[in-house]
Amino acid sequence: MATHLHPETDPDKPLIYQIRVTGHLGHQWADWFGGLTISLEDNGDTLLTGAVVDQSALHGLLKKIRDLGMPLISVIRIKPAQTDVSDVK
């Protein structure tokens, strides 16, 4: 199994993720989701955006979503300069 790092990522910097779920979450959930920004979409989805320190933390966030019973739509890692998920290739 290959164990090489991707040169475009700095292991000392958290990665930025956008996690989309079905249903609306209130902004009071931001602390429970590690300070991620909560954006309510017009279509009824919630977009959680923010820095995630490592894969373990990402899995912890996904577990919280599972425990709430909210259907997961997508998980996308974005570059810090990106402001719109449509920029992701």
KOLGU-4560 file (N, C-alpha, C; in nm, 3 decimals, padded with zeros to 5 digits):
<recs>
<n_xx: 00.085 n_yy: -00.117 n_zz: 00.000 ca_xx: 00.000 ca_yy: 00.000 ca_zz: 00.000 c_xx: 00.090 c_yy: 00.124 c_zz: 00.000 mol: A seq: 1 type: MET>
<n_xx: 00.061 n_yy: 00.219 n_zz: -00.087 ca_xx: 00.141 ca_yy: 00.341 ca_zz: -00.097 c_xx: 00.112 c_yy: 00.433 c_zz: 00.021 mol: A seq: 2 type: ALA>
<n_xx: 00.217 n_yy: 00.494 n_zz: 00.074 ca_xx: 00.201 ca_yy: 00.587 ca_zz: 00.185 c_xx: 00.276 c_yy: 00.715 c_zz: 00.155 mol: A seq: 3 type: THR>
<n_xx: 00.230 n_yy: 00.787 n_zz: 00.053 ca_xx: 00.296 ca_yy: 00.914 ca_zz: 00.021 c_xx: 00.198 c_yy: 01.029 c_zz: 00.044 mol: A seq: 4 type: HIS>
<n_xx: 00.253 n_yy: 01.144 n_zz: 00.079 ca_xx: 00.172 ca_yy: 01.262 ca_zz: 00.105 c_xx: 00.145 c_yy: 01.337 c_zz: -00.023 mol: A seq: 5 type: LEU>
<n_xx: 00.033 n_yy: 01.406 n_zz: -00.025 ca_xx: 00.001 ca_yy: 01.491 ca_zz: -00.138 c_xx: 00.074 c_yy: 01.624 c_zz: -00.119 mol: A seq: 6 type: HIS>
<n_xx: 00.152 n_yy: 01.667 n_zz: -00.215 ca_xx: 00.232 ca_yy: 01.789 ca_zz: -00.197 c_xx: 00.148 c_yy: 01.915 c_zz: -00.183 mol: A seq: 7 type: PRO>
<n_xx: 00.022 n_yy: 01.913 n_zz: -00.228 ca_xx: -00.059 ca_yy: 02.035 ca_zz: -00.219 c_xx: -00.118 c_yy: 02.056 c_zz: -00.081 mol: A seq: 8 type: GLU>
<n_xx: -00.101 n_yy: 01.961 n_zz: 00.011 ca_xx: -00.153 ca_yy: 01.977 ca_zz: 00.146 c_xx: -00.039 c_yy: 01.992 c_zz: 00.245 mol: A seq: 9 type: THR>
<n_xx: -00.059 n_yy: 02.080 n_zz: 00.340 ca_xx: 00.037 ca_yy: 02.102 ca_zz: 00.447 c_xx: -00.015 c_yy: 02.029 c_zz: 00.570 mol: A seq: 10 type: ASP>
<n_xx: 00.057 n_yy: 01.929 n_zz: 00.621 ca_xx: 00.005 ca_yy: 01.851 ca_zz: 00.734 c_xx: -00.013 c_yy: 01.934 c_zz: 00.861 mol: A seq: 11 type: PRO>
<n_xx: 00.045 n_yy: 02.052 n_zz: 00.867 ca_xx: 00.031 ca_yy: 02.137 ca_zz: 00.986 c_xx: -00.091 c_yy: 02.229 c_zz: 00.979 mol: A seq: 12 type: ASP>
<n_xx: -00.160 n_yy: 02.231 n_zz: 00.866 ca_xx: -00.277 ca_yy: 02.318 ca_zz: 00.850 c_xx: -00.403 c_yy: 02.233 c_zz: 00.837 mol: A seq: 13 type: LYS>
<n_xx: -00.510 n_yy: 02.277 n_zz: 00.905 ca_xx: -00.635 ca_yy: 02.203 ca_zz: 00.889 c_xx: -00.690 c_yy: 02.221 c_zz: 00.748 mol: A seq: 14 type: PRO>
<n_xx: -00.765 n_yy: 02.123 n_zz: 00.702 ca_xx: -00.828 ca_yy: 02.130 ca_zz: 00.571 c_xx: -00.968 c_yy: 02.189 c_zz: 00.586 mol: A seq: 15 type: LEU>
<n_xx: -01.016 n_yy: 02.253 n_zz: 00.481 ca_xx: -01.149 ca_yy: 02.312 ca_zz: 00.481 c_xx: -01.244 c_yy: 02.214 c_zz: 00.414 mol: A seq: 16 type: ILE>
<n_xx: -01.357 n_yy: 02.188 n_zz: 00.480 ca_xx: -01.458 ca_yy: 02.097 ca_zz: 00.427 c_xx: -01.592 c_yy: 02.166 c_zz: 00.420 mol: A seq: 17 type: TYR>
<n_xx: -01.674 n_yy: 02.122 n_zz: 00.324 ca_xx: -01.815 ca_yy: 02.157 ca_zz: 00.318 c_xx: -01.893 c_yy: 02.026 c_zz: 00.326 mol: A seq: 18 type: GLN>
<n_xx: -01.979 n_yy: 02.019 n_zz: 00.425 ca_xx: -02.061 ca_yy: 01.901 ca_zz: 00.448 c_xx: -02.207 c_yy: 01.942 c_zz: 00.429 mol: A seq: 19 type: ILE>
<n_xx: -02.275 n_yy: 01.876 n_zz: 00.336 ca_xx: -02.415 ca_yy: 01.909 ca_zz: 00.306 c_xx: -02.505 c_yy: 01.798 c_zz: 00.359 mol: A seq: 20 type: ARG>
<n_xx: -02.610 n_yy: 01.839 n_zz: 00.432 ca_xx: -02.708 ca_yy: 01.745 ca_zz: 00.486 c_xx: -02.848 c_yy: 01.792 c_zz: 00.450 mol: A seq: 21 type: VAL>
<n_xx: -02.941 n_yy: 01.696 n_zz: 00.450 ca_xx: -03.081 ca_yy: 01.728 ca_zz: 00.425 c_xx: -03.144 c_yy: 01.779 c_zz: 00.554 mol: A seq: 22 type: THR>
<n_xx: -03.217 n_yy: 01.888 n_zz: 00.544 ca_xx: -03.284 ca_yy: 01.947 ca_zz: 00.660 c_xx: -03.208 c_yy: 02.067 c_zz: 00.712 mol: A seq: 23 type: GLY>
<n_xx: -03.278 n_yy: 02.149 n_zz: 00.789 ca_xx: -03.216 ca_yy: 02.270 ca_zz: 00.844 c_xx: -03.175 c_yy: 02.248 c_zz: 00.989 mol: A seq: 24 type: HIS>
<n_xx: -03.053 n_yy: 02.291 n_zz: 01.019 ca_xx: -03.001 ca_yy: 02.295 ca_zz: 01.156 c_xx: -03.002 c_yy: 02.439 c_zz: 01.203 mol: A seq: 25 type: LEU>
<n_xx: -03.032 n_yy: 02.462 n_zz: 01.328 ca_xx: -03.023 ca_yy: 02.596 ca_zz: 01.384 c_xx: -02.878 c_yy: 02.634 c_zz: 01.408 mol: A seq: 26 type: GLY>
<n_xx: -02.851 n_yy: 02.764 n_zz: 01.414 ca_xx: -02.714 ca_yy: 02.812 ca_zz: 01.435 c_xx: -02.660 c_yy: 02.775 c_zz: 01.573 mol: A seq: 27 type: HIS>
<n_xx: -02.749 n_yy: 02.740 n_zz: 01.667 ca_xx: -02.704 ca_yy: 02.699 ca_zz: 01.801 c_xx: -02.625 c_yy: 02.569 c_zz: 01.797 mol: A seq: 28 type: GLN>
<n_xx: -02.628 n_yy: 02.495 n_zz: 01.685 ca_xx: -02.554 ca_yy: 02.371 ca_zz: 01.671 c_xx: -02.408 c_yy: 02.394 c_zz: 01.632 mol: A seq: 29 type: TRP>
<n_xx: -02.369 n_yy: 02.518 n_zz: 01.603 ca_xx: -02.233 ca_yy: 02.546 ca_zz: 01.556 c_xx: -02.127 c_yy: 02.499 c_zz: 01.655 mol: A seq: 30 type: ALA>
<n_xx: -02.146 n_yy: 02.521 n_zz: 01.783 ca_xx: -02.048 ca_yy: 02.477 ca_zz: 01.883 c_xx: -02.038 c_yy: 02.325 c_zz: 01.886 mol: A seq: 31 type: ASP>
<n_xx: -02.150 n_yy: 02.257 n_zz: 01.874 ca_xx: -02.150 ca_yy: 02.110 ca_zz: 01.876 c_xx: -02.077 c_yy: 02.055 c_zz: 01.755 mol: A seq: 32 type: TRP>
<n_xx: -02.079 n_yy: 02.130 n_zz: 01.644 ca_xx: -02.008 ca_yy: 02.090 ca_zz: 01.523 c_xx: -01.871 c_yy: 02.156 c_zz: 01.513 mol: A seq: 33 type: PHE>
<n_xx: -01.809 n_yy: 02.182 n_zz: 01.626 ca_xx: -01.672 ca_yy: 02.231 ca_zz: 01.629 c_xx: -01.653 c_yy: 02.370 c_zz: 01.569 mol: A seq: 34 type: GLY>
<n_xx: -01.757 n_yy: 02.454 n_zz: 01.576 ca_xx: -01.745 ca_yy: 02.590 ca_zz: 01.526 c_xx: -01.762 c_yy: 02.604 c_zz: 01.376 mol: A seq: 35 type: GLY>
<n_xx: -01.806 n_yy: 02.498 n_zz: 01.308 ca_xx: -01.829 ca_yy: 02.509 ca_zz: 01.163 c_xx: -01.938 c_yy: 02.612 c_zz: 01.137 mol: A seq: 36 type: LEU>
<n_xx: -01.928 n_yy: 02.681 n_zz: 01.025 ca_xx: -02.030 ca_yy: 02.777 ca_zz: 00.985 c_xx: -02.150 c_yy: 02.699 c_zz: 00.933 mol: A seq: 37 type: THR>
<n_xx: -02.268 n_yy: 02.738 n_zz: 00.979 ca_xx: -02.392 ca_yy: 02.674 ca_zz: 00.936 c_xx: -02.465 c_yy: 02.766 c_zz: 00.841 mol: A seq: 38 type: ILE>
<n_xx: -02.486 n_yy: 02.720 n_zz: 00.718 ca_xx: -02.560 ca_yy: 02.796 ca_zz: 00.618 c_xx: -02.685 c_yy: 02.719 c_zz: 00.580 mol: A seq: 39 type: SER>
<n_xx: -02.799 n_yy: 02.785 n_zz: 00.590 ca_xx: -02.926 ca_yy: 02.723 ca_zz: 00.554 c_xx: -02.955 c_yy: 02.754 c_zz: 00.408 mol: A seq: 40 type: LEU>
<n_xx: -02.972 n_yy: 02.650 n_zz: 00.329 ca_xx: -02.996 ca_yy: 02.664 ca_zz: 00.186 c_xx: -03.147 c_yy: 02.677 c_zz: 00.160 mol: A seq: 41 type: GLU>
<n_xx: -03.182 n_yy: 02.748 n_zz: 00.052 ca_xx: -03.322 ca_yy: 02.766 ca_zz: 00.015 c_xx: -03.393 c_yy: 02.635 c_zz: -00.015 mol: A seq: 42 type: ASP>
<n_xx: -03.319 n_yy: 02.534 n_zz: -00.057 ca_xx: -03.379 ca_yy: 02.405 ca_zz: -00.093 c_xx: -03.404 c_yy: 02.315 c_zz: 00.028 mol: A seq: 43 type: ASN>
<n_xx: -03.376 n_yy: 02.365 n_zz: 00.150 ca_xx: -03.399 ca_yy: 02.287 ca_zz: 00.270 c_xx: -03.276 c_yy: 02.216 c_zz: 00.324 mol: A seq: 44 type: GLY>
<n_xx: -03.163 n_yy: 02.224 n_zz: 00.254 ca_xx: -03.039 ca_yy: 02.163 ca_zz: 00.300 c_xx: -02.965 c_yy: 02.256 c_zz: 00.395 mol: A seq: 45 type: ASP>
<n_xx: -02.873 n_yy: 02.198 n_zz: 00.471 ca_xx: -02.781 ca_yy: 02.274 ca_zz: 00.555 c_xx: -02.640 c_yy: 02.247 c_zz: 00.505 mol: A seq: 46 type: THR>
<n_xx: -02.560 n_yy: 02.353 n_zz: 00.496 ca_xx: -02.420 ca_yy: 02.342 ca_zz: 00.455 c_xx: -02.334 c_yy: 02.379 c_zz: 00.575 mol: A seq: 47 type: LEU>
<n_xx: -02.251 n_yy: 02.283 n_zz: 00.619 ca_xx: -02.156 ca_yy: 02.306 ca_zz: 00.729 c_xx: -02.019 c_yy: 02.327 c_zz: 00.664 mol: A seq: 48 type: LEU>
<n_xx: -01.956 n_yy: 02.440 n_zz: 00.694 ca_xx: -01.829 ca_yy: 02.474 ca_zz: 00.632 c_xx: -01.728 c_yy: 02.515 c_zz: 00.737 mol: A seq: 49 type: THR>
<n_xx: -01.605 n_yy: 02.465 n_zz: 00.724 ca_xx: -01.501 ca_yy: 02.509 ca_zz: 00.814 c_xx: -01.380 c_yy: 02.419 c_zz: 00.814 mol: A seq: 50 type: GLY>
<n_xx: -01.285 n_yy: 02.457 n_zz: 00.898 ca_xx: -01.159 ca_yy: 02.385 ca_zz: 00.910 c_xx: -01.179 c_yy: 02.258 c_zz: 00.993 mol: A seq: 51 type: ALA>
<n_xx: -01.117 n_yy: 02.150 n_zz: 00.945 ca_xx: -01.119 ca_yy: 02.022 ca_zz: 01.015 c_xx: -00.974 c_yy: 01.980 c_zz: 01.029 mol: A seq: 52 type: VAL>
<n_xx: -00.930 n_yy: 01.957 n_zz: 01.153 ca_xx: -00.787 ca_yy: 01.937 ca_zz: 01.179 c_xx: -00.729 c_yy: 01.810 c_zz: 01.119 mol: A seq: 53 type: VAL>
<n_xx: -00.809 n_yy: 01.702 n_zz: 01.114 ca_xx: -00.757 ca_yy: 01.576 ca_zz: 01.060 c_xx: -00.872 c_yy: 01.483 c_zz: 01.027 mol: A seq: 54 type: ASP>
<n_xx: -00.839 n_yy: 01.366 n_zz: 00.973 ca_xx: -00.941 ca_yy: 01.270 ca_zz: 00.933 c_xx: -01.022 c_yy: 01.218 c_zz: 01.052 mol: A seq: 55 type: GLN>
<n_xx: -00.959 n_yy: 01.206 n_zz: 01.166 ca_xx: -01.030 ca_yy: 01.162 ca_zz: 01.285 c_xx: -01.139 c_yy: 01.262 c_zz: 01.322 mol: A seq: 56 type: SER>
<n_xx: -01.107 n_yy: 01.390 n_zz: 01.316 ca_xx: -01.206 ca_yy: 01.494 ca_zz: 01.346 c_xx: -01.318 c_yy: 01.493 c_zz: 01.243 mol: A seq: 57 type: ALA>
<n_xx: -01.285 n_yy: 01.470 n_zz: 01.116 ca_xx: -01.387 ca_yy: 01.462 ca_zz: 01.011 c_xx: -01.482 c_yy: 01.346 c_zz: 01.039 mol: A seq: 58 type: LEU>
<n_xx: -01.428 n_yy: 01.231 n_zz: 01.075 ca_xx: -01.513 ca_yy: 01.116 ca_zz: 01.106 c_xx: -01.600 c_yy: 01.143 c_zz: 01.228 mol: A seq: 59 type: HIS>
<n_xx: -01.548 n_yy: 01.219 n_zz: 01.325 ca_xx: -01.627 ca_yy: 01.257 ca_zz: 01.441 c_xx: -01.745 c_yy: 01.345 c_zz: 01.402 mol: A seq: 60 type: GLY>
<n_xx: -01.723 n_yy: 01.438 n_zz: 01.309 ca_xx: -01.833 ca_yy: 01.523 ca_zz: 01.261 c_xx: -01.938 c_yy: 01.440 c_zz: 01.188 mol: A seq: 61 type: LEU>
<n_xx: -01.892 n_yy: 01.348 n_zz: 01.106 ca_xx: -01.985 ca_yy: 01.263 ca_zz: 01.032 c_xx: -02.065 c_yy: 01.174 c_zz: 01.127 mol: A seq: 62 type: LEU>
<n_xx: -02.003 n_yy: 01.130 n_zz: 01.234 ca_xx: -02.074 ca_yy: 01.051 ca_zz: 01.334 c_xx: -02.183 c_yy: 01.133 c_zz: 01.401 mol: A seq: 63 type: LYS>
<n_xx: -02.156 n_yy: 01.261 n_zz: 01.428 ca_xx: -02.257 ca_yy: 01.348 ca_zz: 01.488 c_xx: -02.376 c_yy: 01.365 c_zz: 01.394 mol: A seq: 64 type: LYS>
<n_xx: -02.348 n_yy: 01.379 n_zz: 01.266 ca_xx: -02.456 ca_yy: 01.392 ca_zz: 01.168 c_xx: -02.539 c_yy: 01.264 c_zz: 01.166 mol: A seq: 65 type: ILE>
<n_xx: -02.471 n_yy: 01.151 n_zz: 01.167 ca_xx: -02.541 ca_yy: 01.022 ca_zz: 01.172 c_xx: -02.628 c_yy: 01.012 c_zz: 01.296 mol: A seq: 66 type: ARG>
<n_xx: -02.573 n_yy: 01.052 n_zz: 01.411 ca_xx: -02.647 ca_yy: 01.042 ca_zz: 01.537 c_xx: -02.770 c_yy: 01.132 c_zz: 01.539 mol: A seq: 67 type: ASP>
<n_xx: -02.767 n_yy: 01.242 n_zz: 01.464 ca_xx: -02.885 ca_yy: 01.329 ca_zz: 01.453 c_xx: -02.989 c_yy: 01.272 c_zz: 01.358 mol: A seq: 68 type: LEU>
<n_xx: -02.950 n_yy: 01.174 n_zz: 01.280 ca_xx: -03.043 ca_yy: 01.113 ca_zz: 01.185 c_xx: -03.065 c_yy: 01.198 c_zz: 01.061 mol: A seq: 69 type: GLY>
<n_xx: -02.971 n_yy: 01.288 n_zz: 01.034 ca_xx: -02.983 ca_yy: 01.375 ca_zz: 00.917 c_xx: -02.916 c_yy: 01.307 c_zz: 00.797 mol: A seq: 70 type: MET>
<n_xx: -02.987 n_yy: 01.295 n_zz: 00.685 ca_xx: -02.926 ca_yy: 01.233 ca_zz: 00.567 c_xx: -02.808 c_yy: 01.315 c_zz: 00.515 mol: A seq: 71 type: PRO>
<n_xx: -02.696 n_yy: 01.250 n_zz: 00.495 ca_xx: -02.575 ca_yy: 01.311 ca_zz: 00.441 c_xx: -02.586 c_yy: 01.317 c_zz: 00.289 mol: A seq: 72 type: LEU>
<n_xx: -02.563 n_yy: 01.436 n_zz: 00.232 ca_xx: -02.568 ca_yy: 01.451 ca_zz: 00.088 c_xx: -02.428 c_yy: 01.447 c_zz: 00.029 mol: A seq: 73 type: ILE>
<n_xx: -02.335 n_yy: 01.526 n_zz: 00.088 ca_xx: -02.200 ca_yy: 01.529 ca_zz: 00.032 c_xx: -02.099 c_yy: 01.579 c_zz: 00.134 mol: A seq: 74 type: SER>
<n_xx: -01.974 n_yy: 01.541 n_zz: 00.112 ca_xx: -01.859 ca_yy: 01.590 ca_zz: 00.187 c_xx: -01.755 c_yy: 01.628 c_zz: 00.084 mol: A seq: 75 type: VAL>
<n_xx: -01.716 n_yy: 01.757 n_zz: 00.084 ca_xx: -01.622 ca_yy: 01.807 ca_zz: -00.017 c_xx: -01.509 c_yy: 01.882 c_zz: 00.053 mol: A seq: 76 type: ILE>
<n_xx: -01.386 n_yy: 01.845 n_zz: 00.021 ca_xx: -01.271 ca_yy: 01.922 ca_zz: 00.069 c_xx: -01.248 c_yy: 02.035 c_zz: -00.031 mol: A seq: 77 type: ARG>
<n_xx: -01.235 n_yy: 02.157 n_zz: 00.021 ca_xx: -01.215 ca_yy: 02.271 ca_zz: -00.068 c_xx: -01.083 c_yy: 02.339 c_zz: -00.036 mol: A seq: 78 type: ILE>
<n_xx: -01.032 n_yy: 02.411 n_zz: -00.133 ca_xx: -00.912 ca_yy: 02.491 ca_zz: -00.110 c_xx: -00.953 c_yy: 02.615 c_zz: -00.034 mol: A seq: 79 type: LYS>
<n_xx: -00.871 n_yy: 02.664 n_zz: 00.058 ca_xx: -00.908 ca_yy: 02.780 ca_zz: 00.140 c_xx: -00.949 c_yy: 02.902 c_zz: 00.059 mol: A seq: 80 type: PRO>
<n_xx: -00.897 n_yy: 02.920 n_zz: -00.062 ca_xx: -00.931 ca_yy: 03.037 ca_zz: -00.142 c_xx: -01.068 c_yy: 03.025 c_zz: -00.209 mol: A seq: 81 type: ALA>
<n_xx: -01.124 n_yy: 02.903 n_zz: -00.214 ca_xx: -01.253 ca_yy: 02.884 ca_zz: -00.280 c_xx: -01.365 c_yy: 02.937 c_zz: -00.192 mol: A seq: 82 type: GLN>
<n_xx: -01.460 n_yy: 03.005 n_zz: -00.254 ca_xx: -01.574 ca_yy: 03.057 ca_zz: -00.180 c_xx: -01.703 c_yy: 02.992 c_zz: -00.224 mol: A seq: 83 type: THR>
<n_xx: -01.701 n_yy: 02.920 n_zz: -00.334 ca_xx: -01.822 ca_yy: 02.861 ca_zz: -00.388 c_xx: -01.794 c_yy: 02.715 c_zz: -00.423 mol: A seq: 84 type: ASP>
<n_xx: -01.883 n_yy: 02.626 n_zz: -00.377 ca_xx: -01.864 ca_yy: 02.483 ca_zz: -00.402 c_xx: -01.864 c_yy: 02.453 c_zz: -00.552 mol: A seq: 85 type: VAL>
<n_xx: -01.924 n_yy: 02.539 n_zz: -00.633 ca_xx: -01.926 ca_yy: 02.514 ca_zz: -00.778 c_xx: -01.787 c_yy: 02.527 c_zz: -00.838 mol: A seq: 86 type: SER>
<n_xx: -01.691 n_yy: 02.584 n_zz: -00.763 ca_xx: -01.553 ca_yy: 02.595 ca_zz: -00.811 c_xx: -01.478 c_yy: 02.463 c_zz: -00.799 mol: A seq: 87 type: ASP>
<n_xx: -01.533 n_yy: 02.367 n_zz: -00.724 ca_xx: -01.465 ca_yy: 02.240 ca_zz: -00.701 c_xx: -01.473 c_yy: 02.155 c_zz: -00.826 mol: A seq: 88 type: VAL>
<n_xx: -01.360 n_yy: 02.101 n_zz: -00.869 ca_xx: -01.355 ca_yy: 02.018 ca_zz: -00.990 c_xx: -01.348 c_yy: 01.874 c_zz: -00.950 mol: A seq: 89 type: LYS>
</recs>
